[in-house]
Amino acid sequence: MTDRDPLSAVSPLDGRYARYTDPLVPYASESGLIRARVRVEVEYLLALADLDATPLEIDDDQRATLRAVYEDFDDEDAALVKQIETEGTETYDATNHDVKAVEYFLRERLPADLDAEQWLHFGLTSEDVNNLAQRILVKPAVEDVLLPALRDVRDALVELAQTYRDTPMLARTHGQPATPTTFGKEMAVYASRLGRALGRIQWATDGLSGKLAGASGTYAAHHAAYPDVDWPAFALGFVDSLGLDHEPLTTQVNPCDDLATLFGALQGANRILLDLDLDAWLYVSDRYLGQRSVDGETGSSTMPHKVNPIDFENSEGNLSKANSDLDFLAGYVTNSRLQRDLSDSTVKRNIGGALAHCLIGYEKLQRGLGKVVPNEAVMREDLEATPAVIGEAVQTILRREGYTDAYERVKEHTRGESIKMADFEALFADLDVDPAVRDELEALTPASYTGIADELADVQ
């Protein structure tokens, strides 16, 4: 075991960004995984004792003692398990096997009055323990860490949407000036998209499933020892007790389609936030968004005036890295040679890293959103300088009034030209329309041509 200083960390997740990734340590660390394995082994032992077929009996005090092994599991316990695996002890030679090391550790923690060594890991293959341990870590990592961080981002977007619901802003399609919108409505779009993504992540998390079926998924060892026990029913009850769905038909490995679904749901949310990062960066570049400066923070090493959009850029980088990792994981963990190969084991150890990059991306985006302030003066200035955007409204009203050439007429006056409001006024003067219609047209301005954007910004 090593205890590296953050400056010596191989990965920035445990170095530069350790303060952001710390909430994931109980779920993504080696110690967390060992503790989860201990929990699975203990609860399995207790479940065996509940079977009428087995002679194993464990009283309430012994059960409490056993559960305390994983409930009070600490760094010293984790270090001992690792020692049994890599170096050995006076009692055990080095196992060079992480799950077997847990079994030997538990032999040392059994109550003194309980003869149950032979029942530890009874009939199991290591993947029975690992697939369950990994999922009882991934589930709270998503539910207790990632989802709250994502909800914070959504809450920030909802607040921006409602605060700036009627702040007019020039829209751009294909990078060109287009029908105006409001800043609040644009933030509401992201809040709405993220809300749906949150639902997909929760659904995928609720659907995480585990297996307990032995070396080839046939319950062979269990059946050989106790052929009259309904082992699939036992497995269903046990896996359900861990808060997971039961996967009834497997090889040695859980097929991991459930994990792939979760990774895909996280990728979907990340893609929405990447879109937001890019837009926020562009709004800052166009001066539509100002940024509150942070005391003591340096924007540029050579240009003292700069307040760079570093949080959006950092979020973009981390979410891109997360999605690359999640895509790799989803594709890899769903494949296994025949009934099992070992390559998935090392790959699954990187799940925590992917989740950590997600978390950093969410935290940085939340920080960025908390620093931005819409520059309403610049937005209005751009609107006033681009009166051509009311051309859509003009030609639509003229269509309503029966002008079959409305589009062509407005296009002739506006496309590719430097248009002023006076040009529209001249067009209106030549129209054969009722005075009320002319008044309607003359009342059009870029800042007022935002439709019902303010109402749409009231996202729930």
C-alpha positions in Angstrom: 0.0 0.0 0.0 1.3 3.5 -0.8 0.1 6.9 0.5 1.1 9.3 -2.2 1.1 13.0 -1.8 -1.4 14.7 -4.2 1.6 16.2 -6.1 2.8 12.7 -6.8 -0.5 11.3 -8.0 -0.4 9.6 -11.3 -3.9 10.8 -12.2 -5.2 14.4 -11.7 -8.4 12.8 -10.3 -6.4 12.1 -7.1 -4.1 15.0 -7.4 -5.1 18.4 -8.8 -8.8 17.6 -8.7 -8.9 15.5 -5.5 -11.1 18.1 -3.7 -13.7 17.7 -6.4 -13.6 13.9 -6.5 -13.5 13.3 -2.8 -17.2 12.5 -2.5 -16.7 9.5 -4.8 -13.9 7.9 -2.7 -16.2 5.6 -0.7 -17.6 4.2 -4.0 -14.7 4.4 -6.4 -11.6 3.6 -4.3 -10.0 0.2 -3.9 -10.9 0.3 -0.2 -14.5 0.9 -1.1 -14.5 -2.1 -3.4 -13.0 -4.3 -0.7 -15.5 -3.2 1.8 -18.4 -3.9 -0.6 -17.0 -7.4 -1.2 -16.9 -8.0 2.5 -20.5 -6.9 2.7 -21.6 -9.3 0.0 -19.7 -12.2 1.6 -21.2 -11.5 5.0 -24.7 -11.1 3.8 -24.4 -14.3 1.7 -23.2 -16.2 4.8 -26.2 -14.9 6.7 -28.5 -15.9 3.8 -27.1 -19.4 3.8 -27.8 -19.7 7.5 -31.5 -18.8 6.8 -31.8 -21.8 4.5 -33.5 -24.8 6.2 -31.3 -27.1 4.2 -28.0 -26.0 5.7 -26.9 -26.9 9.3 -25.4 -23.4 9.7 -26.9 -21.4 12.6 -26.1 -17.8 13.4 -27.8 -16.1 16.3 -28.6 -12.4 16.6 -25.4 -11.4 18.4 -23.3 -13.2 15.9 -25.2 -11.5 13.1 -24.5 -8.1 14.6 -20.8 -9.0 15.0 -20.6 -10.1 11.4 -22.4 -7.0 10.0 -20.1 -4.8 12.1 -17.2 -6.1 10.1 -18.3 -4.2 7.0 -20.2 -1.5 8.8 -17.0 -0.5 10.7 -14.6 -1.4 8.0 -11.7 1.0 8.0 -8.3 1.7 6.4 -6.5 -0.8 8.6 -9.0 -3.5 7.5 -8.4 -2.6 3.9 -4.7 -2.7 4.3 -4.9 -6.2 5.9 -6.9 -7.5 3.0 -4.4 -6.1 0.6 -1.5 -7.6 2.6 -3.2 -11.0 2.5 -3.5 -10.6 -1.3 0.0 -9.3 -2.1 2.4 -10.2 0.7 0.7 -12.8 2.9 0.6 -13.0 6.7 1.8 -15.5 9.4 -1.5 -17.4 8.8 -1.9 -17.1 5.0 0.4 -17.1 2.1 -0.1 -14.3 -0.5 -3.3 -15.2 -2.5 -2.6 -13.0 -5.5 -6.4 -13.0 -5.7 -8.4 -10.1 -4.4 -11.6 -12.0 -3.6 -9.8 -14.9 -1.9 -8.0 -12.4 0.3 -11.4 -11.2 1.4 -12.5 -14.7 2.3 -9.3 -15.2 4.4 -9.8 -11.8 6.1 -13.3 -12.8 7.1 -12.1 -16.1 8.6 -10.1 -13.9 11.0 -13.2 -11.8 11.8 -15.7 -14.6 12.5 -17.1 -14.5 16.0 -15.1 -16.8 18.2 -18.1 -19.0 19.0 -19.1 -19.4 15.3 -17.8 -22.4 13.4 -18.5 -21.2 9.8 -15.2 -21.0 7.9 -16.3 -23.7 5.5 -19.5 -21.7 4.6 -17.6 -18.5 3.6 -17.8 -18.1 -0.2 -19.7 -21.4 -0.4 -20.4 -22.4 -4.0 -19.4 -19.0 -5.3 -17.1 -17.8 -8.1 -15.3 -14.5 -7.6 -17.5 -12.8 -10.2 -20.6 -13.6 -8.1 -19.1 -11.3 -5.4 -17.5 -8.8 -7.7 -20.5 -8.0 -9.9 -22.7 -7.4 -6.8 -20.0 -5.4 -5.0 -19.4 -3.2 -8.0 -23.1 -2.4 -8.4 -23.8 -1.6 -4.8 -21.0 1.0 -5.2 -22.1 2.4 -8.6 -25.7 2.8 -7.5 -25.0 5.2 -4.6 -22.2 6.9 -6.5 -24.8 7.9 -9.1 -27.7 8.5 -6.8 -25.9 10.2 -3.9 -23.1 12.1 -5.7 -23.7 12.5 -9.5 -27.5 13.1 -9.5 -27.4 15.8 -6.8 -24.7 17.6 -8.7 -26.7 17.4 -11.9 -29.8 18.7 -10.1 -27.8 21.6 -8.8 -26.9 22.5 -12.4 -30.5 22.2 -13.5 -31.6 24.4 -10.5 -29.0 27.0 -11.6 -30.4 26.9 -15.2 -34.0 27.2 -13.9 -33.0 30.3 -11.8 -31.3 31.9 -14.8 -34.3 31.1 -17.0 -36.8 32.7 -14.6 -34.6 35.7 -13.8 -33.9 36.6 -17.4 -37.1 35.3 -18.9 -37.9 38.5 -20.7 -34.3 39.7 -21.5 -34.3 39.9 -25.3 -31.3 38.5 -27.2 -30.4 38.0 -30.8 -30.5 34.4 -31.8 -28.2 32.8 -34.3 -28.9 30.0 -36.6 -26.0 28.8 -38.8 -24.0 31.5 -37.0 -26.1 34.2 -38.6 -28.5 36.7 -37.0 -31.9 35.0 -36.6 -35.3 35.5 -35.0 -34.7 37.0 -31.5 -35.2 35.0 -28.3 -34.7 35.7 -24.6 -31.7 34.6 -22.6 -34.1 33.0 -20.1 -35.8 30.9 -22.7 -32.4 29.6 -24.0 -31.5 28.6 -20.4 -34.9 27.0 -20.0 -34.2 24.8 -23.1 -31.1 23.3 -21.3 -33.0 23.0 -18.0 -35.7 21.0 -19.8 -33.3 18.8 -21.6 -31.3 18.1 -18.5 -34.5 17.3 -16.6 -35.4 14.5 -19.0 -31.8 13.3 -18.9 -32.0 13.1 -15.1 -35.0 10.8 -15.5 -33.2 8.5 -17.8 -30.2 8.2 -15.4 -32.5 7.5 -12.5 -34.3 4.8 -14.5 -31.0 3.2 -15.5 -29.7 3.3 -12.0 -32.9 1.7 -10.7 -32.4 -1.1 -13.3 -28.9 -2.2 -12.1 -28.9 -6.0 -11.8 -26.8 -8.6 -10.2 -26.1 -12.4 -10.6 -25.3 -15.2 -8.2 -25.2 -18.4 -10.3 -21.7 -19.9 -9.9 -18.8 -20.5 -12.2 -20.7 -20.9 -15.4 -24.1 -19.4 -14.5 -25.6 -22.9 -13.9 -25.7 -23.1 -10.0 -23.7 -26.3 -10.5 -21.8 -26.3 -7.2 -24.9 -25.2 -5.2 -27.0 -27.8 -6.8 -24.4 -30.5 -6.3 -24.4 -29.8 -2.5 -28.1 -29.2 -2.0 -30.1 -30.4 -5.0 -33.5 -29.9 -3.3 -32.9 -26.1 -2.8 -34.5 -23.7 -5.3 -31.2 -21.9 -5.9 -32.6 -19.4 -8.5 -35.2 -18.3 -6.0 -32.5 -18.0 -3.3 -30.4 -15.9 -5.7 -33.4 -13.7 -6.5 -34.1 -13.0 -2.9 -30.4 -12.4 -2.0 -29.7 -10.0 -4.9 -33.0 -8.2 -4.2 -31.9 -7.7 -0.6 -28.9 -5.8 -1.9 -31.2 -3.3 -3.7 -30.5 -4.7 -7.1 -32.6 -6.5 -9.8 -31.8 -10.1 -10.3 -30.2 -11.3 -13.5 -31.4 -14.9 -13.9 -29.6 -16.1 -17.0 -25.9 -15.5 -17.3 -22.5 -17.0 -18.0 -19.9 -16.7 -15.3 -20.2 -12.9 -15.7 -23.1 -10.6 -15.5 -23.6 -9.5 -19.1 -23.4 -5.9 -18.0 -26.1 -4.6 -20.3 -27.4 -2.7 -17.3 -24.1 -0.9 -16.8 -24.0 -0.1 -20.5 -27.4 1.4 -20.2 -26.4 3.6 -17.3 -23.2 4.7 -19.0 -25.3 5.7 -22.1 -27.7 7.7 -19.9 -24.8 9.6 -18.3 -23.3 10.2 -21.7 -26.6 11.7 -22.8 -26.7 14.2 -19.9 -23.0 15.0 -20.6 -23.7 15.8 -24.2 -26.4 18.2 -23.2 -24.0 19.9 -20.8 -21.2 20.0 -23.4 -23.6 21.8 -25.7 -24.2 24.3 -22.9 -20.5 24.7 -22.3 -19.9 25.6 -25.9 -22.8 28.0 -26.0 -21.8 29.7 -22.7 -18.3 30.1 -24.1 -19.6 31.7 -27.2 -21.9 34.0 -25.2 -18.9 35.1 -23.2 -16.9 35.6 -26.3 -19.7 37.8 -27.8 -19.9 39.7 -24.6 -23.5 38.6 -24.1 -22.3 37.2 -20.7 -20.0 38.9 -18.3 -18.2 37.1 -15.6 -17.8 38.1 -12.0 -14.2 38.2 -11.2 -12.8 36.1 -8.3 -10.5 37.9 -5.9 -7.0 36.7 -6.3 -7.8 34.7 -9.5 -5.5 35.2 -12.5 -7.1 35.2 -15.9 -4.0 35.3 -18.0 -0.3 35.1 -17.2 0.4 38.1 -19.4 -2.9 40.0 -19.9 -4.1 41.3 -16.6 -7.5 42.5 -17.8 -8.7 39.0 -18.8 -11.5 37.0 -17.0 -11.4 33.8 -19.0 -14.3 31.3 -19.2 -12.1 28.7 -17.5 -14.9 26.9 -15.7 -16.8 26.2 -19.0 -13.6 25.1 -20.7 -12.7 22.8 -17.8 -16.2 21.4 -17.8 -16.0 20.8 -21.5 -12.7 19.0 -21.2 -13.8 16.8 -18.3 -17.1 15.9 -19.8 -15.5 15.0 -23.1 -13.0 12.7 -21.3 -15.9 11.2 -19.3 -17.9 10.4 -22.4 -14.9 8.9 -24.1 -14.4 6.7 -21.1 -18.1 5.8 -20.8 -18.2 4.9 -24.4 -15.2 2.6 -24.1 -16.6 1.0 -20.9 -20.1 0.4 -22.4 -18.6 -1.3 -25.4 -16.1 -3.3 -23.5 -18.0 -4.7 -20.4 -20.8 -6.1 -22.5 -18.4 -8.5 -24.3 -16.7 -11.6 -22.9 -14.9 -14.5 -24.6 -17.2 -17.6 -24.2 -18.2 -17.9 -20.6 -15.6 -15.4 -19.2 -12.2 -13.8 -19.8 -10.4 -11.7 -17.3 -9.9 -8.5 -19.3 -13.2 -7.0 -18.0 -11.9 -7.1 -14.5 -9.2 -4.5 -15.0 -11.4 -2.4 -17.3 -14.2 -2.2 -14.6 -11.7 -0.7 -12.2 -11.9 2.4 -14.4 -15.6 3.0 -13.8 -14.8 5.3 -10.9 -12.5 7.4 -13.1 -15.3 8.0 -15.6 -17.7 9.0 -12.9 -15.1 11.3 -11.4 -14.6 13.1 -14.7 -18.4 13.5 -14.8 -18.4 15.0 -11.3 -15.7 17.5 -12.1 -17.5 18.6 -15.2 -20.7 19.1 -13.3 -19.0 21.1 -10.5 -17.1 23.3 -12.9 -20.2 24.0 -15.0 -22.1 24.9 -11.8 -19.3 27.2 -10.8 -19.3 28.8 -14.2 -23.1 29.4 -14.2 -22.8 31.0 -10.8 -20.3 33.6 -12.1 -22.0 34.8 -15.3 -24.2 37.9 -15.6 -26.1 38.6 -18.8 -24.9 41.9 -20.4 -28.3 43.3 -21.4 -26.9 46.4 -22.9 -24.7 44.5 -25.3 -27.7 42.2 -26.2 -29.9 45.2 -27.0 -27.2 46.9 -28.9 -26.9 43.9 -31.2 -30.6 43.7 -31.6 -30.9 47.3 -32.6 -28.0 46.9 -35.1 -29.8 44.0 -36.8 -33.3 45.1 -37.7 -33.4 42.7 -40.6 -34.5 40.0 -38.2 -38.0 41.3 -38.1 -38.3 40.4 -41.8 -39.8 37.0 -40.8 -42.6 38.7 -38.9 -43.2 41.2 -41.7 -43.6 38.5 -44.4 -45.7 36.3 -42.2 -48.2 39.2 -41.4 -48.3 40.0 -45.1 -49.1 36.4 -45.9 -52.0 36.6 -43.5 -53.2 39.7 -45.4 -53.2 37.8 -48.7 -49.8 38.8 -50.2 -48.7 35.7 -52.2 -45.3 37.3 -52.9 -44.7 38.4 -49.3 -41.6 36.3 -48.8 -40.1 37.5 -52.1 -40.9 41.1 -51.5 -39.2 41.1 -48.1 -36.3 39.0 -49.3 -35.6 41.6 -52.1 -35.4 44.4 -49.5 -33.3 42.5 -46.9 -31.2 39.6 -48.0 -27.5 40.4 -48.0 -28.2 44.0 -47.4 -27.3 46.4 -44.6 -30.9 47.1 -43.4 -32.1 49.9 -41.3 -35.5 50.4 -39.7 -36.1 53.2 -42.2 -35.9 50.7 -45.0 -38.8 48.7 -43.5 -40.7 52.0 -42.9 -40.4 52.7 -46.7 -41.7 49.2 -47.5 -44.6 49.6 -45.1 -45.6 53.0 -46.8 -45.9 51.3 -50.2 -48.2 48.5 -48.9 -51.9 48.5 -49.7 -53.1 47.4 -46.2 -55.5 48.7 -43.6 -54.1 51.4 -41.3 -54.3 49.0 -38.4 -52.1 46.5 -40.2 -49.6 49.2 -41.0 -49.6 50.3 -37.4 -49.0 46.6 -36.4 -46.0 46.4 -38.8 -44.5 49.7 -37.7 -44.7 48.6 -34.1 -42.3 45.7 -34.8 -38.8 46.0 -33.3 -36.1 43.4 -32.9 -36.3 43.6 -29.1 -40.0 43.0 -29.0 -40.0 40.2 -31.6 -39.5 37.4 -29.1 -42.8 35.6 -29.4 -43.8 33.9 -26.2 -40.2 33.3 -25.1 -40.9 34.7 -21.7 -43.7 32.2 -21.1 -41.6 29.3 -22.4 -38.9 30.2 -19.9 -41.1 29.1 -17.0 -39.7 25.6 -17.0 -40.7 23.4 -14.1 
